[in-house]
């Protein structure tokens, strides 16, 4: 984590440093991060940088801090999507997809950063962005879930449903980022896959409602 000195910086200087860090994190692999390039882009002395991040573990602290920033951002976004969907896990993929990819060519900038980090850091486990293993459903999201529509109302079952929903969401998002012209097609495919998950995991009365619709 950054030191207390970092958080006392003027907002403009703090944002300038963060922008320089993001540029480096999304340009090279973690092992190739250069503090010299960061301080040059941020227009600060190298010595000042080590007042903000521990000198012995500066790269590790930097990477962990920005991963935590990503984690908090995506959990907030998913929670908002869940809240708008009244806690319905099956509504989460489409709600989140529309938030992250509002229309062709208009992508969430934080999402773009995450995908670039995944691309250049092979072997990085994206589950770290949401939760510690073995579960993938963070407490902040579980609190917003209404499990009454699930075939089983347990946290473990909700965790499995969440995993399936996030998996198809991630595929649709990645495919759209690779080819923005596919947005509408990927959204349609996502909707179909959500229906399959709903049919297998929803409570019987919820499945009957879906069939009637």
Secondary structure, DSSP 8 states (H G I E B T S, - for coil): ---HHHHTS-HHHHHHHHHHHHHHHTTS-GGG--HHHHHHHHT--HHHHHHHS-STTHHHHHHHHHHHHHHHHHHHHHHHHHHHTTT-HHHHHHHHHHHHEEETTEE-HHHHHHHHHHHHSTT--GGGGT--SS--S-HHHHTT--GGGBSS-SHHHHHHHHHHHHHHHHHHHHHHHH-GGGHHHHHHHHHHHHHHHHHHHB-HHHHHHHHH-
